[in-house]
Amino acid sequence: MTGWWGRLPRDDRQAWLRTGAVALAVAVLLGTARAGTPRSGVLVLFVGFVVVATVWVRGQYADSLDGTPWLMPRRVVLGIALAGAVGWALYAVLGWDGAALSGAILLYFAVGAQVARWRERPRSWRVGGLSVVGLGLLAGAVVTVGLGAALLGRLGDGFGIVPLALLGVGLVALGPVALSLLSEDAITGLTGDGPAVTRRRTVLGLAGAAAVVVLAVVAALWAGSWLVLVAVGVLGLLVVALASSTQADIAAVVGLLALLGVTPLQASVPEALDPAGRARVLVALGDSYMSGEGASIYYAGTDDGGSNMCRRSPTAWAAMAGQQRPFDGALFLACSGAGSSNIRTDPDSRPAPVPQPGEPGTQLAQYRAVQDRSPFTPSLVVLSIGGNDAGFSTIGLMCLAPGDCNDKQDLWLNGLDQVERTLRGTYDEVRAAFPDTPVVVVPYPDPIADGDIRCDQVALSVGEREFITRFLSRLNDRVRRAAADHGFYYLGDMQRALAGSHLQLCDPRNDGRPGINFIGLRSVNGIPEQRFNPANWVHNSLHPNERGHAAMLRVFQNWLADAAPLQASAPAAGGGAGTDREVPTGGPPAQCDLFDDSASGCRPQGTTFVAQQVGRLVLTAGGLAGLLLAAVWAAAVALFGWRRRRPPGEDGQETGSGA
C-alpha cells in the first residue's frame, strides 16, 4: 500500500486525502445525529463538516482551473456504486438499520463522480457550442417534468406514482446531469483571453446577473410574498454548484440532511404519569392538541418514526396539569393523529375502532387495562377529539398547497353533520367508561388572528385564513352541542386561549413568537431511514408550541378554579342531557364521506386537489422558474469561464488520475 501511495502524484494524494476526510466527516456527522446527542455537540460537528467539505470542494475547483480536474478512477466509482446497492439490499432483505441511508449516500456520491467523468469526455456533436447529448437530456427533463405536472392528481388508483416518477426523473436525474454537461461545454467556450471571448463572457455574465435580479423581483410580486426570494436563493446556489466543476451539490445536500435530521432529546416519563393507586387522577384523552404535538421534546418511545408517533410531550398542558394540584397524578393517553376510532372500543362503530401504530389498544381500551392492572380513581377526564375526524390534516395540506383552499370549503363544512354523529357515538362510550367522573370537552383554539391584515407569518391568503377560522368555529359549535347533550362540561374559554395571550399567528403583538407553529421543522426518533427522511420533518407544523400550551394551561387552571366543585354530569345549559341526540339536518348535503378511502371520499378528494394545484403551479410558474434558473446559470458559467486559466486538453480529452 505504501508503495502504491508513494507512486501517486502529489496532487492525486491530496485529492484522495480530501475525499477520505469528507467521507469520514459525513459518517461522523450522520452517526451522531441521534437521540441523546446534545444539539450543541451536533452543531460543533456540523461546523467541522462544513470546514472539511469546503476544503474538498475548494480543492476540486482549484484542480479544474487549469482544465485538468482530478477524476476518481472508473473502478472506484463502480465499487462505490456496488456498495450502495448492497446497502439497499441489506435493508430490504435483512432490515439493517442505516443500511438504506448509507446506500443512498454512496450511490449519490458515485453518480456525482461519474457525472464529473462525463463532463471531461470529448463530445463531437455540438449545436452552438453545446453538446447534443446535454441538449437532449435537457429536453428530456423539460418533457418529463411537464408531463408529470400535467398528470398529477389525474390518474386513477394504482397509477398515482407515475406522475411522481416522471417528476423525479426530470428534476433529480435528467435535469442535473444535463445542467452539468452543458455547463462544461459553456465554460470551455468562455475560457480564454481573446477579445471575442472576453466580450461574449462579459455580456453573458452581466446580462445573466441583471436578469436574475429582475426575474426574482417579478417572481416575488407574482407570488405575493418576498419569502419567494429564499427559494430563489436556494435554487440559485444549487444551479451554481451544478455548474461548477465540483461536487458542491453533494456536500450541500448531505449537510442539510444531517442538520435537519437531528433527533430531538427524549424526556423520561415522570412517576406522576403512573396513576397506580392514586386517588385524584387526571385522565387525558384525545388528539395532538392534547398530546403536545408541536413541542421540541417528547417522552421517550412516543416519537419513533415508523412506530409509535403519539408525540406525548412533557410541555403539553394536560401533562403539566396532571402533575399539579388538585391532581396527584395523570393517565396521559392522548395521541397525535387520533380520531374517534382510536378512542372507541365498540366493534360495531363506524369507523371501526383501531389502535394507533405502536399503541397496545385504543385509548379507552388502555384505560380499562390500566384500571384492571393497577386500580386508581379518576377525578377528571379532559377530552379533545373531532379535528382529525373532520379532516384537519388534509385541510392543512390543501391550504399550504398552491391555489386557494377556500374554493373547496363546502367539501368540509358540509361534512360537519357526519363529524357530530361520530362525536356523539364517541361521547356515549366515554360516558359509559366514566359514569361517575366529570368529563371536560376541550375545543380547538383559534390559531390565526382575525382581520384583513398583511401577515408574513403564514403563507395563506385572507380568504384561506377566514375559512380556517370559520371552519374551526363551526366544528367547535358541534363539539359544544354534543358535549352538552351528554352532560359533559365544555371549556369554551380554550377557543381564545392563544388570542387572549396574543399568541395567534398574524397577531401584531406576538413579537414574532407566536404560540403555534406555521411550519415547524423537527425530525423524529428511530432508525436512520426515519430520522433522515424529509417526509418526517414537518409534523410539528400547525400545532401549538410550548408557549401555546402554557397559555392553554392557564386557561384550564382558571376555568377549573371557577368551576369547582365539578359533578359527574354537568348542569344543563341550553340543550342539556336528555335532549334529542339526532343531529339536526336541513343544511347542504355532504359532498362526500369523511371516512371513505376510495377516490370519492373527502380526504382522497382533498389530496387530489393538492396534487392538481401543485401540477398547475409547475406548469404556470415553470416558464418563469426556467428563465430565472437560466439567468443564474448564464452568470455562473461566465464567472467560471473567466476564472479558468486555460481550456481543457485537446478536444476536451480526460485528464487526471481517473483517465
N, C-alpha and C positions, 0 to 999 in steps of 0.2 A: 504493500500500500504506500509505504514511504517513497519507494522508487517511482511509482506511478504519479504520486503527488508532486514529486520533485521534477518530473519531466514536463509538467504542465507549465505553460507560460504564466508569468506573474499575474497578468490581467485575468486569466482564467481562474487562478487560485482565489483571487479576491472576489470574483463573481460567485464562485462556489461557497465561499465563506459567508457572503452576504445572503445568499439564498438559504443556506443552512440556518443562519441566525434568525431570519424571518420565519422559517418553518418552526423553529423552536419557540419563538415568541408567540406564534399563533397557538401552538399546543398548550403552552403555559397559560395564556390568557383564557382560552375556552375551557381549559380544565379547571380553572379556579372560579369561574363564574357560576357558582352553585350556592345552594342554601348554606348558611353558616359562615360564608366568607364576608367579612366586613366590606361595605361598599368602598371605604377609603382604600383598602388594600387592592381591590379590583381597579380602582382609578389609577393607583400607582403603577400597576402592571399595564394598564391601558396606555399610560404615558410612555412607558418603556417600549411597548409595541409600536407606538407612533414613531418613536425615535428610530427603532430598528427598521421599520417599514420605509421611513423617509430615506435612510441610508441606502436601502435596497433599491428603491425607485430612482434615487439620485444617481446611483451607480449605473443603472440601466440607461438612464438618459445621457449620462456622460459618455458611455460607450457608443451611443448612437450618434453623437455629434460629429464624429469623423466618418460616419457611414459604415462603420464596421461593428455593429452591435454583437454582444455575446449571446449566442443561442444555445439553449440546452440541447444536448445530443438527442437524436431521434430515439435511441433505445431507452434512454432515461425517461423521456416523455411517455413512451409506451408503457414502461414499468409503473410509472405513477398512475396512469390511467387504469391499468390492470389492478393495482392495489385499491383504487377507488371502487372499481366494480366488485372486487372481493368484499369490501366493506359493506356495500349494499346487500350482497348475497348473505353475509353473516347475519345482518339484521333481519332480512326477510325469512331466512331459514331457521336460525338459532335464536333470534331476538336479542342479540348482543347490544346492550345499551351503548350508545355513542358510535356504533359501527356505521350507521347510515349517515350521520353528520360528518364523520371523518371521511367516509367515501365521497360524499358530495363535495367537500372542500378539495380533496385530492383530484377529483375529476375536473373541478373548476380550474384548479391550478394547471392541470395537464392541458386543458383546452386553451388556456391563455398562452402557455408555452408553445403549443402547436400553431396558434394564430400568429405568434411572433415569428415563427419559422416561415409561415406562408407569406408574411409581409416581405421577406427578403428573397422570395423566389422570383425569377425573371418571368414577366408576363408580356408576351409579344403582342397580343391583340389589344389595341387601345382605341379609345374614342375621346378625342380632345385631351389626350394625356392620361386618361383614366382607363384602368383595365376593364375589359368586357366582363370578366368574372365578377369584379366588385360591383359594377353597374347591374349585372344580372341578379346578384344577391340582394342588392338594394331594392330592385323592382319586385323581387320575390317577397321581401319584407313588407313593402307597401301593400301588395296584393293580399297577403295572408292576414295582415292586421286589419285592413279594410273589410275583408270577408268575415273575419272573426267578429268584428264590431257589428256588422250588419246582421249576423246570425244570433247575437246574444239575446237570450230570452225568447227566441222564436222557434226553437226546435223542441220536439216532443220528448217524453220521458225516454231516458236511455241515451239521448244524443246531446244533452246539455254540455257534455265535456268537449264536444267538437269545437265550438267557438273558443273556449278557453285554450284548447290545444293550439288552434291557429294563432291566437294572440301570443301565446308563449313562444311558438316557433318564430314568429315575426319579430317580437320585441327582445327575446332573450338569445336567440340563435342567429338568424339571418341578419338582423339589423346590426348588432355589434360587430360581427365578422366583416360585413360589407363596409362599415364605417372604418374599421381598422385598415383594411386593404386599400380603400380609396384614399385614406389619409397618407399612407406611404407613397402612393403614386403622386398625390398633390405636393407633398413635402419635397419629394425628389425633383419635381418640375419647378419648384420655387427656390431651390438651393443654388447659390452661385452669386457672383458679384457683378455680372454684366448689367448694363443699363436697362435692357429689356426685362430681364428677370427682376431686377430691383424695382422697376416701375410697376410691373404686374403684382409683385408681392406687396408693395406699399398700398396700391389701390385696393387689393383684395382685403388686406388687413384692416384698413381704415373703414372701408365700406361695411365689412362684417361687424366691426365694433359698433359703428353708428346704427346699423340695423338691429343689433341686439338691444340697444337702449330703447329705440323707437318701438320695436315689437313687444318688449317687456312691458312698457307703459300701456300699449294697446291691449295686451292680454289682461293686465290688472284692471283696466277700465271695463273691458268686456265682461270679466268675471264679477266685477263689483267689489273686489277685495284686494288690498295690497299684499295680503298673505300669499297671493299667487307668485309674488317675486321670490319667495322662499323656494317654491317648487322649481321656478325657473333657474335659480342659482344652483340647486342640487343637480338638476338635469344637465345644466351647462357644464358643471365640473365633471360630470360623468363623460360627456362628449369630449372634453379636453383630455381626460385620462385615456379614452379610447383612441384619440387621435395621436397621442404621444407614442413614442417608440418604447413604451414601458408597460408594466403590468400594474399601474397605479389603481386601476379599477378593482383588481383583486384585493389589494391592500385596503381600499376604502370599504368595499362590501364586507370583508371579513371583520374589519374594525367595528363597523356599525352593527354587525350581527352580534359581536361579543359584547358591545356596550349595552345594547337594548335587551340582550338575553340574560342579563344579570338577574339572578333569582333573589327576591327579597328575603330578608330574615324571617324565620318561622318562630312564633311565640309558643311557649309551653302552656298547656291548658291548666288554669289555676284550680285549686281544690274547691273553690266556691262553685265551679260549674259541675261538680259531682253532687247531685241533690240527695244522695242516700241518707236517710234518717233525719232529714231536716224538716222543719215544721212550717216555714214561710217561704216557699219556693216560687220564684217567678218562672213561668214556662213560656218560652218564646218560640212561636211557630210562624212560618211564612217564607218569604222570598228574599231576594237580595237586598231590599231596602231595610229588612230586619237583620239579615246576617252580617251586614257591614261591607258588602262589595263596594269598591271604590277607595278602600284604605290602602296603606303602604305596607301593612303587615297582617298576617293571618295566623290562626292557630295551626300548629303542625298537623299534617295529614288532611287538611281541608282545602289545599290549593295545589293539588297534584295534577298536572296536565295528563289527560287521558284516563284519569281515575276519579278520585273524589275532588270535585270542584265547587263544594258548598261555600268556600271562602268565608268562613266564620272569623270575624275579626275581634280582637280584644278592645278595639275602639268603637265597635258597634254600640249604639245607645242602649239596646236591650241587655247586652253582655255587661255593660258598666252598671246599669240599673240593678241587675240581679245581684251585684256584689255590694250594694249599699242599702241602708235602712229604707223601708221597713223589712226588707227581704234578708234571709240568711243563706240564700243560695239560688242557683238558677239551673234550669234544664234548657240548654241553648240548642234547639233543633232546627232553627231557620236555616235555609239553604238557598244559595244563589241559583236562579233559574227555576225555582219551584213554581208549579201551578197547582190547581186544586187536586189533580190526580196524584201529586206527590205528597199530599197530606192525608187523603181519604183511605179507607180500608174496605168499603163496601164493594164487592166484586161486580155488582150489577150497575154501578155508577158509570156515567159517561162524561169524560173519557175514563177508561179503566184505570184503577189505582196501579201505580208502578213506582218502585223506589228509584231514586236518582243514582247515577253511577257512583259506586264506592260506598253507598249507604246500606245499612243492614235491613232497611224496610222503609215504608212511608213514615211520615212524621208522627202520625197517631199510633201506628204500629210500634214505633220506637218508644213512645211514651208508655204504652202498656207494658212493653217488655222491661223497661227500667223499673216500673212500679212492681212488676211481678218479682224482679230480681232483688231490688233494694227499695222497699216502700218509702215514700215520703209524702208530705202534704203540700199540694199546690195551693198557694194563696191567691194567685192571679195569673191569668193567661193573656198574653198580648199576641195579636194575630194580624199579619199583613199579607194579604193574598188577593189575587184578581188581576194584577197587572200583566202577568205572563199569559193568563187565560185570554186577556183582551188583545194580546199581540204586541206587547211592549218592544221586544227585540226587533221584530220585523218593522214596526213603525219607526224605530230609531234608524234602521238601515235605510228606509225609504226617505227619511228626512235628511240623512247625511249624504245620500246619493245626489247626483245632478238632477236638475228639474225641481218640481215643487210638490212635496208630499201632500200639500193641501188639496191638490187636484183629486186625490184618492181618499178624502176624509170619510166619505159615506161608506167606504168599504169597512171601516172600523166603528164609526158612530152607530151605524145600523145594526151592528152585532152586539151592542151592549145588553139587549134583552137576553141573548144567549149567555152572556157573562153573568148576569144577575141570576139566572136559573141555576147556573153552575155554583155560584156563591151560596145560594140557599141550600143546595144539597150538601155543600161542604160544611156550612154552619150547622146543619142538622147533626152531622157526625161529630163536630166539635162539642156541641151541647150534650150529646149522648156520652161522650168521653169525659166531660167535666160537668156533671149535673149539679154539683154543689160549689162550683168555683166561679167567681166573676170572670167574665171574658171581655177584654177591651179590643175592639177592632180599630186598627190604625190606618187612616187614609194616606195617600201619597202626597208629599209636599210639592208645592208649585216650584218648578225648577228655574223658570225664566221670568224676569221682571216684565210687568205689563207695560204697554206704551209703544208708540211708533217712534222709537229712538234708534239711532245708529249704534250697532253693537259689534265690536271686533272680537268678543269672547266666544261667539258662536258663528259658524258658517251657515246660518239659516236666514231665510227671508222673513219679513214681517208677517206674511201670511202663514208661514210654517210655524213661527213662534206662537201665533194666535191659535192655530189648530192644536198644537200640543197643550196649551193652557186650557182650551175648550174641552179637549178630549179628557184630560185628567179631571177637570171639574165634573164632567158628566159621569165618568167612571166612579169618582168618589161619591157622587149622589146615589148611585146604585149600591155601593158598599154601605152607605149610611142607612138606606132604606131596608136592605136585607138584614143589617145588624139590629135595627130597631125591632123588626118583626120576630127576631129570635131572642129578645131580651138581653142583647149584648150592649155594653157601653160603646160609644163612638167618640174617639178622641179627635174631635173636629179641629181643635187648635193646631194639630200637627200639619194641616194643609198649609198653614202660613208659617211653619217653623223657620224656613230659610228666609222668607220675606221679612219676618219680624226682626231678624238679626242682620238684615242687609247682606245676605249671603247668596242671593239668587244670581244666576248668570245674567249679565246685562244690567245689573243694578249699579249705577254710577258710584254708589257709596260702598262697594265691596273692596275698594282699594286694590283691585286686581287679584284678589284672593277669594274667589267665590267658594261656597261650601259644597259645590257639586262640580264634578269633572265634566268638561265637554268631551275632550279627547284625553283619556288617561292611559299613558303607555306604562305597562307593567308586565314583566314576564311571569312565568309560573314555575312551581317546583316540579320535580320529576326528572325523567331521563333526558339526556341532551336533545333528542329528537323533539321533545316537547318544549324544553326551555328556549331553544333557539329557533322555534317555528314562529314566523311573524304572525300567523293566524291566531296565536295565543297572546298577543301583546296588547290588545285594545279592550280587554274585558272590563277594565276599570272605568270605561267611558260612560257618561250619562248616569253616574251614580254619586250619591253624597260621599264626600271625603271626611277626614277626621273633624274638620271644622263643622261640617254639616251635621254629623252625628252628635257632636257636643251640643249644638243648638236643639236638635231633636230630643236629647236627654233632658235639657232644661224644660222644654215644653211638657214632656211626660211627667217630670217631678212636680212641676207647678200644678198640673192637672190633678195628679194623684193627691196632693196636699189639700186641694179644694174639694175633691170628690169623696174623700174618705168620710165615713166608713162605706165600703162597697158591699153590694149584695150579690148573691149568685145570679139574680135576674134583675137587670137594670129597670128602674122605674120607666113606665111608658111615657113617651114624648111624641105627640102627633100620632103616628101609626105605631102602636106598641105591640107587644107579644100577643098573639092570638088573632091578629088581623089576617085578612085573606093573603095567603102566600103566593097566589098566582101573579106572575109578572104582568103588569098592565101592558096591553098592546094598543095598536091604533097608529103607531108611528110607521115610518117607511119600513118595508120588509127587509130582512137581512139579505145581502147580496151573495153571501157565501157562508160556509160552515167554518167556525174558528178552529175546529179540531179535525178537519178533513185534510189528510196529507196528499190527496190527489191534486191534479192540476187545477181543479175548480175550487179548492179550499182557499180560505182567506190568506193564510201565510204563503202558500205557493204563488198565489196571485201577486202578493207583495214582493216576493223575491224576483218574480218575473218582471215586475215594474222596475225594480232596481237594475236588473241586468239590461233591460231595454234602454233605460236612461243613461247608463254608462256607455252603451253602444252608440247612442245618439251623440253623446259628448265627444267620443273618439272621432266620429265621422264629421261632426261640425267643427270641432276645435282642432282636428288633426292637421288641417292645412296651415293654420296659424302656428301650431306647435312645430310642424315640419320646417316652416320658414325660419322660426326662431332658432331651432337647433342647427339649421343650415348656416345661419349667420354666425353662430358660435363656432361651428366647425371651420368656416372660412377664416375667421380671425385666428383660430388656433393653428391651422396649417400654415398660415402666413408667418406667424411667430416662430413655429418650429423650423420652417424653411429658412428663415433669416438666421436662426441660431445654429443650424447645421453647417459645419465648416466646409465640407465638400460632398459631392454626390457619392452614392454607393459605387462599388466596383463596376466593372464592365457589365452592362445590361442588367444591373441590379443583382449581380451574382452573390449568392450567400457567402458570408464570411464569418469568421469566429470559430470557436471550438465545436459548434454543432453542425458545421458543414459536412 
